[in-house]
Amino acid sequence: MGLEQRTLTVPALVVMIIAASAPLTAVAGGVTTNYAVTGMSSVPLSFLVIGAILLVFSIGYTAMSQHISNAGAFYAYIAAGMGRAAGVGAAMVAVVSYNLMQIGIYGMFGFASSSFAGSLLGVDIPWWATALVAWALVGLLGINRVDFSVKVLGIVVAAEFLVVVVYNIMAFAVAPEAPAPQEAFNIADVAAPGMGAVMAFTIAAFMGFESGTIYNEEVKDPQRTAKLATIIAVVIIACFYAFSAFAVAVGEGASNVLGATAELGPDLIFVFFAAHAPAWFVDLANLLFITSLFAALLAFHNVVARYFYSMGRGGALPGFLAGTSRRTHAPVAGSLAQSALALAVMAAFAIASTGQDPMFIVFTMFTWMTNTAAFGLVLLMALTSFAIIGYFAKHRTGDSLFTRVIAPLTSGIALVFVFVQIVLNFDLLLGLEKPGMLSYILQAIAILPGVIGFAVTWYARSKAAADQTEKQPAI
């Protein structure tokens, strides 16, 4: 039994995509960290630059969804454009990267939720206790109809946007200095030293935007829903995050924003609220930061479950992973597999974090895993761009030259540049003071499964072809 229920509309899919990017988390955590670590004032500009790159990428990417309807988007598209061996390799990188992203977020969720609950109750709560509650809820929602998850995510995303909008308004209202858009949006900074590091941080805030095509077997109109939803989501994310990043600079003052973010980090927005808003609103903002993380957990869980389903159906992973519910048509086997994997990793980090500083789980589980995931996913996007060209070179379609060649080639070159920046600045992304073996180990975790998947599939197909040749009678 397949996934097809045709329930997801364009607005529903936009909600799913934006939920994965976690707006409040991206602004409170990603933007402030970007300012603090890179020391660059062009963070707002970077969102527009990355948004433009991903918008161009989306043209060819969503065009593929109209020809190939498959829940394993990267896997299916790279296989169609570069061959099955490359597709299986990509599938392994994708399933590892998405799992790293989803499971890593449990670290931040556990830290934030246990700290918040502990402050309200006056007791110390271990991070893994609240993370387990989220794990159970995510697992329960994951085996139900996807449109039910959309309703939950819709409420959370709307509340997140509201809090960030309130922050933006307050930042401009109390600005200690005149706004300096000429510094935040100086186009000359695109080529400035250090901008590569800024873009390496920024693209992580967009991760999940590509998930729209993964639901193409469940949307009402496979020919237009994923395409429209992806483009709309990228435009919203790029513009909203760029303006919010500018608001952070306005609220702190252009001359002080780098120092303030370095001192306060992700707490900056909540400290700002504490100084300018009622106490109840500060608590509400903290609560919505936690629900923002929960929304991202659920969104990425749904993506991983569908990747497991697609790879099980395609033979890249055991066939039982393609099992779906007769009642809800949800990818139950994939959902349960993801939940089991998440539980195992959480247990390992729970043991490792015993006796450590509460921030240990943020610096390790969250930072290590989510940045490694972004590393793997950007690589896949670059490869997919070139695979799109390969697919359209082999298949005659009515798509324009811009869609078939120009857009994917442009985005492919740009994404290779961003990927190189991630590699060059990986120690910085991990918060390490100097290069070390940890960086190489984490990058290998993302890439090595892909290399093995490619090699095994290529060898098996080569051997099968050789055996078939030997069996043919001599003429």
N, C-alpha and C positions, 0 to 999 in steps of 0.2 A: 504494500500500500504506500502511495506517495504522499508528498506534502501538500499537493494542490488543494486549496480550499477557496482561493481567489477572494480573500477578505480584506487585504490591505489596500488602502487608498493612498493617494499622494500625500495628504496631510499626515496620515498615520505613519508612513515611511519616513517622512521628514522628522517626526518626533523620535522614531527609533534611531535615526542617524545622529541627531543632535544630542540625544541622551547618552550615546557612547562617548561623545566629546566632553560631556559633563561641564556645562558652562560656568557654574559657580566654582568648581574645582579648578578649571582652566584659568580663570581670572585670579582667584585668590591664591592658588598655588603656582600655576605655570607662569603667569605674567610676572609676578613678584620675584620668583626665582630667576627668571630670564634677566630681569634688570640687575638683580643682585650679583649673579655669577658672571655675566658678560660685561657688565659695566658700560653698556651701550644704551643710548637714549632713543635708538631707532626701533625699539621693540614694536611699537604700533605699526610702523611701516612694514615690518617683516610679516605681519599677518596678511597684509594686502598682497605682498609679493608671493608668499606661499599660496594664498588663496587663488591668485591668478594662475600659478603653475598647476594647481590641482583642478582648476576649472577647465584649463586646456586639456589636462589628462582625462577629465570626465567626458569629453566629447567622444573620443574613440572608445573609452571604457564602457560607457553606457550604450554606444552603438553596438558593441559586442553582445550586450544583454538582449538585444532585439533579434540576434541570430542564434545565440546559445543561451538557453534557459537552464541554469544549473546552480544549485545552492553552494557549490564550491567555486566561486567566481575566479579567483586567481588561478586555481588549479585547472579549471576548465579552459580558460582563455589561453594560458601559456601552453597547455597541451595542444590546443587547436592551432596555435601559431608557431610553436617550436618543436612539437613532437611529444609523444606520450612520456618519454623518459624525463624530459624537462618539466612536464606537467606534474609528474609524481614527485620530483624533487621540490617543485614549488609548493605542492600540497603539504609536504612535510614541514617546510619552513613556515607556511601559513598556519598550520595547526599548532605548531610549537609557539609561534609568535603570539597568536591570539590567546592561547592558554596562559602564556607569560603575562600578557596584559591583564587578562581577567583575574588571574590568581594574585598577581602583584597588588591589585587594587584592594584586596582583602587586608593587606598590611596597613594601608592608610585608613581604610574604613575602621579597622579594629582599634587603631590608635585614637582616631578622632571620636568615635562613638564611646569608647570606654572612658576617655578623658571627660567627655561631656556628661555621661551618665554618672561617673564618679563624683563630679563636682556638684551635681544635683542631689545625690544620695549621701554624699560625705563618706564614701568608702572607696577603697582601691579595687578596681575591676580589671582583670587581665585582658589584654587586647583580643586574645583568641576567644574569650567568652562571648563578646558582642559580635565578633566576626562569625562565630558559629550560628548565631541567630540569623544573620544575613544569609549565610550559606544555605540554611534550611529553607528560608523564604525564596531565595533565588531558585533553588532546586525544585520547589513546589510550583512556582510560576513557569519554570522551564518546561515542565511536562504537560502544561495546559495550552490552550489555544493561544496563538501568538497575538491575536487581537485583544485578549484579556491583558497581556503584558503591556500593550500599547496604552490602554486606559490608565494603568498605574503610572507608566512613564510620562504620559501626557500631563498629569497633575503635577508630578515632580518637576518636569522641565519648565512648565509655566511658572511655578513658584521660584525656581532658580533665576529665571530671566527677570522676574519682578524684583528680587533682592539686588541683582547686579544693576538694574535700571535705577533703583533707589540710590545705590552707591554712586553711580555716575552723576546723578542729579545733585546729590549732596557734595560730591567732589568739586563740581563747578561752582556750587553756591558758596563754599568756604575756601576757595582757592587762595592760598597765601601769596601767590604771584600771578601775574598775567599769564594766561595760557600761551604756550610756545609751540604751535603746530609746525613752525619752520624747523624745529629741532626733531620733533617726533616723526615727521613725514618728509624728511630731506631725501629726495630721490638719489642724490649723489652718494648716500650712505650704502646703497646696494653694493657698491664696489669697495667699500671701506674695509680695512683690516678688522677682523672680529665679527663682521656681519655673518660670516659662515656659521659661527658658533650660535649666534642669535637665531638663525633659521633652523639650526639643528634642534634647538629647544622648541621653537614655534611649531614645527611640523607635528610634534608629538600631540599638540592640542587639537589637531585635525583628525587624529587616528580614530577610525570608525566611520569616516565619511564614505569610504568605499563599500560599506556593508549593504548599501541599498540594493545592489544587484544580487546579493546573496539571497534575498527574499523574492527573487523574480518568479519562482514557482508558486508563490503565495499571494501575488498582487492581483488586483482586479484586471489590469490591462498591462500585460507583459511588454507591449510595444512602447508604452510611454510612461508608466508609473515610476519605474526605477530611474529613468533618465531625468524626468522633471524633478523628482524628489532629491536626487543627488545634486543637481545643479542649484536648486533652491537652498539646500542645506549648506553647500559650500559658500554661497554668497552670504547667507545669514551669518555663518560662523566667522568668515573673514571680516565682514564689516562690523559685526557686533564686538568681536574680540579686539579689533584694531581700535575702535572707539573707546572700549573699556580700558585698554592698555594706556591710551592717551589720558583717560580720566584719572588713572592711578598717578600719572605724572603731574596732572593738574592739581589733584587733591593734596599731594605732598609738596608740590613746587618743583619746577624743572631743575633747580639747583640742588634740591635735597632728595629727589626720588631715589637716586642710586644709593645714597647713604642710608635712607630709611628702609629700603627693601633689604639691604645687606644686614641691617640690625634686626629687623622684625620678620623678614621672610613671609611665609604664608599667613602669619598672624596680623600682617599690616592692615588688611581690610577690617578685621574684627576689632583691632585696636582703634581704628578710625571710627567705627560704629560706636564703640564704647565712649568715645570722646564727644560724639555729635548726635547720638540717637538714644532713645530710652532703653533701659536695661532689658525689657522684654523683647525688643527688636534685635538686640545683640544675641539673646538666646535663640530667637527664631532663625537668625542668620546662621548660627552654629548648627542648628538642627537641619537646616536646608543644605548646608555643606555636606552633612552626613548622608542625607537622602540623595544628594547629587552623586555621591560615590556609589550608593546603592543602585541608582539608575544605570550608571556605567557598568556595574557588575552584572546586572540583568541583561543589558544590551549585548555585552560581549559574550555572556553565557549563551545567549540565543545564537550568536554568530558561530561559536565553537561547536555547538550541538549540530548545526547545519553543515559545518565542514566535516565533522565525523560521519554524518549521514551520507553526504555526497561521496566521501572517500570510501566508505563501506560499500556503497552501491556501485562505485566504479572499480572496486577491487584493489585500491591502493592500501586499504586497511581491512581487517576482518569483516566479513559480510554482515555479522550480527549488528554492527553499528548502524546499519541502514534501517533498523526496526523503527516503526512509527506506531502511534496509538490509533486504534480503530475508532475511538470516540472523538479525540481531538485532532488527530492527524499530526500531532507534534512529533518531532524526532526524539522519542523517548529514550532509545538506547544511547544516542549521542549525548543527550542531556544528562543521563545518569553517569555516563563515562566521564564527562567533564566534572560533574559534582564529586565523583570518587577521586579523581586526580587532584582537584582543589583541596579536598579534605586531607589527602596524604601530604601535600606540600605544606599546608597550614600546620599539620601535626609536627612536621620536621622543624619549622620555624618556631613553633611554640616551645619546643624543647630547647632550641638554640638560644631563644631570647630569655630563658629563665635566669633571673638575677641580673639582667642587663638593664641599662637605662631605657625608659619608655620609648625614646626616640629611635632606639636600635632597630625596631621593626620597620620604621619609615626609611631609614638610611640603607637598609638591606633589602628586605622583601619587596617593598614598594619601589624604591629607586632602581635597584638592580634589574628587577623583572620588567618594569614598564619601559625603561629605556632600551633594554635588549629587544623588547617587542617592537618598539618603533624602528630600531635598526633593521630587523628582519622585514617589517612591512614596507618600509621605504624601498628596500632592495627589490621586493616583489613588485611594487608599483613600477619601478624602472624597467624590470624585465617584462612586465605586462605591456608597457608602452611599445616595446619592440616586437612583442608577440602579436600585437594588434596589426602592425604593418605586415607581418608574416601571414597572418590569417587572411587579410583582404587581398594580398598578392596571389593567394591560392584560390580564392572564391570571388566570383563575379557577383557584385551586389549593386544596388542603386545608390550607395553612399557616395558622397562627394570626395574629391581628392583631398580636401582639407581634413575630412573625417578619417579617411583611410591612411593618409601618409603624413601630412603637414602637422596636424595636431599631436598625434602620438610621437612623432620624431622630436618635435619641440619639447614636449613634456618629458620624454625619455632622457634627453640630454640634460634638461634642468634637474630631473630627479637623480640622475647619476651624480651631478654636482652636489646636491643636498646630501646624498648618501656618503660621498667622500668627506663632506664636512662632518657628518656624524661620526665616521671612523676616526678622523683627525682629532675630534673633540670629545671622544667617548669617555676619557678619564674625567673631563670636566663635567660631563653629563652625570657621571656616577658620584661626583663630589669628591674625587680623589685629588690629593695635592700633587701627586706625580704619577707618571705611567707605571703600571704594574701588571702582574700576571692575571689579575682578576678581569681586566678588560678583555684579554684574549680568550679567557675561559668562557665569559658570557657571550662574546661574539660567536665562538665555536658552538655553543649550545643552540644558537639560532640557525647557524648555517650548516653544521655537520650533518644533521638529519637529512637536509636537502641533498647534500653531496652523496650520502649513502643511498638515498632513494633513487637519485638519478643513476648512479653506478649500477645498482642491482637491477633496475628496470632495463637499462641499456644492455647489460650483459645477458639478461634473460631473453630479450627480444633478438639479440644477435645470435644467441645459441639456438633459439627456435628457428630462425631463418636458415642457419647453417644445417640444422637437422632436416629441415624441409627440402633443402637443396640436395642433400645426400640421398633422400628417399626418391627423388625424381629419376625415372629410368633414363639411361643413356640413349642418345639418338644414334 
